[in-house]
């Protein structure tokens, strides 16, 4: 019989320890180590059993052999399309559109003459076909399998007619006979992903794996899964909205922090070609309390509307509410305005919102939020084509933010003027403080209402 050894495995991250501890040394979780007997992996390796070394100059260039996804924009954010042998992890909340987008992608690859296989552990073949008919992607090169056992698909990956693309939806629903526990636990996820990647790399098959997310939005399963794959993609958005953001978090074949914007329609996911002004919608610039911020997410710039409302309060403690931004940012901005501009919001309810269902976290939002609050407080509309960005510090100064030149170029391309942004040096334009902003926008009102 093969020798075994006892190790302690963390149920949270899959990390191993030779002795029991109260806290996992890898993820920090408490009381998660459990004993398990594993086969002793020690082997006597002879010189002939060692893998030979290869000159890097003689290795085949895998990026040059990449094939298209059917969307030029998606090819660009992935680097150069889909690379044979590469593994891509796609995460997102339930119902956000992961399966829809990947089935569209499989249909586009099949239509280009390559063979694509869609493996689902969540849907029956009838459900997959019905969705494919709705998306109009049925093709003779598009094959499907409904199974919860990884052993059912592995022989097809080594066959002479192996597919060019394998989509697994999802890794948490598959089980391997070479790992213990139920599908979805740490051991099974790691084993299933490892076996799929090993077979796909050996046979130059592009692997797309769907991963579930936890309630806080992070990918479920061991963190090792994100390190194993070549690319990590996140599909984000509000299920009550029609837009979806595809964000590249990790990419070994191209730039990361890239993103694309899609609309979820009845016929599937439709790419938004120019998302620069998508979130403005039917904005009315003649109303007070609205400002436009030139926001940056990854390498993309968006003109987004920031709405604010300052209304008389009848409550003992005035209300402060924020949607689409951190409410603590609103608290900080109001405190700075009261201190540095001598304004009194003690009798006003303040509401702030990001228009279009977008959510912003970047510091460049501060200046537009200030402009919107002041516009509503004085009930004076801002200049119709004005745009703002900049970070407001606790002294009332305007600090520079990242991608300043990118924002300026986009504002000029969209025809925005005047442009309010942080002053970097004495020779450049821009403003340095909130007092300068107040003087430029509300000089007459400010003198009589402080």
Secondary structure, DSSP 4 states (H G I P E B T S, - for coil): ---EEEEEEETTT--EESS--SB-TTT--BS-EEEEEEE-------GGGSPPP--GGGS--SGGG-B--S-HHHHHHHSSSBPTT-EEEEEE-TTSSHHHHHHHHHHHHHHTT--EEEEESSS-HHHHHHHHHHHT---TTEEEEE-SBTHHHHHHHSSTT--SEEEEE-GGG-B-TTS-SSTTSHHHHHHHHHHHHHHHHHTT-EEEEEE-B-TTSSBPS-THHHHHSSEEEEEE--TTSSEEEEEEEEESSS-SS-EEEEEEETTEEEE-S-GGGGGG-S--TTSTTEEEEEEEETTEEEEEEEEEEEEE--SSS--EEEESS-HHHHHHHHHHHHHHS----TTEEEEEEEGGG-----TTHHHHHHHHHHHHHHT-PPPTT-EE--EE-TTSBEEP-S-HHHHHHHHHHTT--SEE-B--SSSS-SB-BHHHHHHHHHHHHHHH--
